[in-house]
C-alpha cells in the first residue's frame, strides 16, 4: 500500500463494493428464484450506478432492518441453554 496508496485503495473499494452490492441485491430481490437468477446482473447494475457513499447507506439500512444483533444474541442464548440443560430421558 505504501508504493501506490491510491491504486490499492481503489482496488480494495472495488472488491468490497461488489460484495456489498451482491448483499444489497439479495435484500432487494427477496425471492429465491429472483435471487438465483438476477443477483449477479443486479449487483453489477448497482455497482455501475451507485457511489460508495450510497452503497454504505444501503448496507447500513440492510443491517438495521435485518437486526443482526438480536439474531446473534438469540443464537448465543439458544446455544448456552442447550449446553447447560440437556434433556434427560428416564428409563421406565
C-alpha positions in Angstrom: 0.0 0.0 0.0 3.0 2.3 0.5 4.1 2.1 -3.1 0.7 3.0 -4.7 -1.8 4.0 -2.0 -4.4 5.4 -4.4 -4.4 2.4 -6.7 -4.5 0.0 -3.7 -7.4 2.0 -2.2 -9.4 1.8 -5.4 -8.8 -1.9 -5.7 -10.0 -2.5 -2.1 -13.0 -0.3 -2.6 -14.0 -2.0 -5.8 -13.7 -5.5 -4.4 -15.7 -4.7 -1.3 -18.2 -2.6 -3.2 -19.1 -5.6 -5.4 -19.6 -7.8 -2.4 -21.8 -5.2 -0.7 -23.8 -4.8 -3.9 -24.4 -8.5 -4.0 -25.8 -8.4 -0.4 -27.9 -5.3 -1.3 -29.2 -7.1 -4.4 -30.2 -10.1 -2.4 -32.0 -8.0 0.1 -33.9 -6.1 -2.6 -34.8 -9.1 -4.7 -36.2 -11.1 -1.7 -37.3 -14.2 -3.6 -35.5 -17.5 -4.0 -35.8 -17.6 -7.8 -35.1 -13.9 -8.3 -32.0 -14.2 -6.1 -30.7 -17.2 -8.1 -31.4 -15.7 -11.5 -30.8 -12.0 -11.1 -28.3 -11.4 -8.3 -25.2 -11.1 -10.5 -26.8 -8.8 -13.0 -28.5 -6.6 -10.4 -25.2 -6.4 -8.4 -23.3 -5.2 -11.5 -26.1 -2.7 -12.2 -25.8 -1.4 -8.6 -22.0 -1.3 -8.9 -22.3 0.8 -12.1 -24.9 3.3 -10.8 -24.2 3.7 -7.1 -21.5 5.7 -5.4 -19.6 4.2 -2.5 -21.5 6.6 -0.2 -24.8 5.2 -1.4 -23.6 1.6 -1.1 -22.6 2.4 2.5 -26.0 3.9 3.3 -27.9 0.9 1.8 -25.6 -1.5 3.7 -26.4 0.2 7.0 -30.1 0.0 6.1 -29.9 -3.7 5.3 -28.1 -4.4 8.6 -30.6 -2.3 10.6 -33.6 -4.0 9.0 -32.1 -7.5 9.3 -31.5 -6.8 13.0 -28.3 -8.9 13.1 -27.5 -8.0 16.7 -30.7 -9.6 18.0 -30.2 -12.7 15.8 -26.7 -13.3 17.1 -27.8 -12.8 20.7 -30.7 -15.3 20.2 -28.3 -17.9 18.7 -25.9 -17.4 21.7 -28.8 -17.8 24.1 -30.0 -21.0 22.4 -26.5 -22.5 22.4 -25.9 -21.7 26.0 -29.4 -23.0 27.0 -28.9 -26.2 25.1 -25.4 -27.0 26.6 -26.3 -26.2 30.2 -29.6 -28.1 30.5 -29.6 -31.3 28.4 -32.8 -33.3 28.2 -32.8 -36.4 30.5 -34.5 -39.5 29.3 -35.9 -41.5 32.2 -36.0 -45.3 32.0 -39.4 -46.7 32.6 
